[in-house]
Amino acid sequence: MGQIQHRDHFHGSDLEKIEQIYGIRKEEIISFSANVNPLGISSKLRQGLAEHVDAITSYPDREYTSLRRCIGQYLTCDMEQIVVGNGSTELISLFIDFIHPKRALILGPTYSEYERSVGLSGGNSHYYPLHAKEGFTLHTEDLCAKLSEDYQLLILCNPNNPTSTLIPRQQMRRILDTCKMLGIYVLVDETYIEFTRDVGASSSIPLTRDYNNLIVLRGTSKFFAAPGLRLGYAVLSNPDIISTVRRVKNPWMINALADVAGQLMFTDEDYKTKTRRLILSERERLYHLFLSSDRFKPYDPQANFMLLRIEDPSINAADLFDLCIRQKMMIRDCSTFPFLSDRYIRFCFMKPEDNDRLMNLLLS
Ligand SMILES: Cc1ncc(COP(=O)(O)O)c(C=O)c1O
């Protein structure tokens, strides 16, 4: 087994790199770092996709009408409000390119793709820091006081990766009111929202009807366990943005199989219920177990993953990564996130027996 350099950092999808360095076959690794639903894809999707494989013999519908109708039914919103894309990643850059902000404000620590996309579109990112002493929750009034006409875009990840904190809808309204007054667009990434206790109450999608400066992004990679499918969607109500984006985007942003898959997965009620039941109970169980340990401080998780601060000064995030990967469990060393350090790790909730194995290792 190779020795890891502590300057190496791995992302949830870096299994091939791990395979090379540690000599562990990637199929044997339990990924606690990819934040993907441990149940795998829905059985309805597995069966249906195989039956519809001939879909690839035709070009997909350029308007993705049936798919957008299914997504509209899933979200209880008008299909005209929906734009589909190649994962939420493509939509992040598509909308950032459209808004073309000179200055964007991002709540940090957060997912790195926002800063990268703002930079690629020629703008500058500024961070509004969330603080460990406040459990990384947002002080809405303070954020609103710091917003100004100098920003063209505010980016919020809700719930946020890696802190697993949620901005409730009332606070979101307050932020949207302020941004609307100042002429700031708001991009809300809801990649993890379906894992929250009450998605109906926490999602900002209903707010798109009231705020034409709001764009909500979602994907199927995490909750529906389909990161290889590359299916994401945006919900917004501003007709000018919708028509411009539809005009400038590549006509077939998603392939025919993703088009079919999307029409199958959103209606698998049994799968959605099982997923929510598993994540909610494991989240509760693991949070309380880590709360009673003095080696870690867990931050109250609202998504399917939890951020931990390492309280034991004799170990750091790279040591824990190394310890876990040798047992074929991959966690996220959070030292590369802005505002975090080598005192932080993140892991997602997997099946109970796998979670037990990780917990025993971290807490023993
Ligand atoms: C907050 C957040 N948004 C978006 C993505 C990427 O999602 P997709 O696979 O839909 O492009 C990730 C992946 O880790 C993420 O953590």
The ligand as a Gaussian input file, in Angstrom:
#p B3LYP/6-31G(d) Opt

LIG

0 1
 C      -23.501000      21.830000      -3.837000
 C      -23.304000      21.038000      -5.073000
 N      -23.851000      21.479000      -6.224000
 C      -23.676000      20.795000      -7.368000
 C      -22.931000      19.625000      -7.402000
 C      -22.751000      18.919000      -8.711000
 O      -23.942000      18.297000      -9.048000
 P      -24.234000      17.679000     -10.488000
 O      -23.733000      16.280000     -10.467000
 O      -25.739000      17.771000     -10.598000
 O      -23.560000      18.512000     -11.524000
 C      -22.343000      19.134000      -6.239000
 C      -21.516000      17.910000      -6.258000
 O      -20.837000      17.548000      -5.366000
 C      -22.535000      19.869000      -5.033000
 O      -22.000000      19.445000      -3.874000

